[in-house]
Amino acid sequence: GDNHGLACEAFDCDGGDCEEGGDDGGSDEVQVALILGDGMATPGGGAEISLSVESVEPVAGIQFVISSIPSGWANVYDFHMSTSGEDCFEADFNNTASGTIGLIYSLSGCEFSPSDENYEIGSITFEISEYAEWGGVIELYFTELIVASSNGSQVDAESYGGLISIGALGDVNHDGQINVIDAVAIIQFVLQFE
């Protein structure tokens, strides 16, 4: 699944699959993981990507910078907290030349509770360029991450990026959805009706 597992900190995790990676040479134990989900979009459309956290201690605030490759294909349009998460947290963002700066904070002292598994805390909506190529992939990655504990000190954190696929196998009419309309179009093509 999407659980990268802080318990496997001595492993390299790529897309949710952990493989033995050995010691990274550091002595700091990762206390918080910030994780982007994956999504699908069409050129000129949008993609809502989940933002999840896994932590071994309470988290009071998060600051990050997200960038993408190719750089001109995706632009952050909206950033909001999940309704299932703490309702006293606020989310804000600013698009800059070096990426999108995101900030999650609470003015009333709320915290994200520790958890053995990752859970969604918010979502980031990306506007996709009309010049994005069908069949292409946009890689989303964090370039900076700062996580604050309840006492205001910085905790050791790791981040995991996500992907936005432009189109998908089976999306015959290129509407960003795979459904019965695509199935009918394929059948009509095979039977040479169209």
C-alpha positions, 0 to 999 in steps of 0.5 A: 500500500501507501504505508512507507513505514518508519519502522523500515528507516534503514530501507530505501522506499520507492513508490511504497515498496521497501528494499533493503538499502543499508545504513545511510551514514546518518545517526538521526532517526526519522520521526516523521514522514510526509508522503504525496499520493499519485494521481491521473490527469489530462492536458489542461485538466487538474489532479488532486493529490493526497498529502499524508503523514506518519509520525512517531511523535505529535506534529504541530506544524509542517513547512515544505517546498514541492517541485515537479519534473517536467517543471512547466507541466504542473502548477499548484492551484489549491491546498486544503486540509482533509475534513477527516483530519484535525479541523483546527489546522490551516493550510496555505501555499505560494507558487514561486520560481523555485517551487511551491511553498506549503505551510500547515499550522494551527493558531490554537495549538492543535497537533497531528497525533502519532500513528503506526500508519500514514493517514491523509491530512490534506490534498493539493490540487494541481493545474496541468498544462495543456502542453503536457504530453499524453502518456507522460508522467509528472514527478512531484518531489519535496525540495525542503521539509521542516517539521515542528513538534509541539514544543516548537523544536524541529524533528527529523523528517523524511519526504516521499514524492508522488506521480501524476500520470497524463492519461492512462491505458484504457482511457480511449476518449482521453477524458481522464476517466476509465469507464463504460464509455471507453469500453463501448468505444473499444468494442465499436472499434474491434467490431469495425463499427467506427 
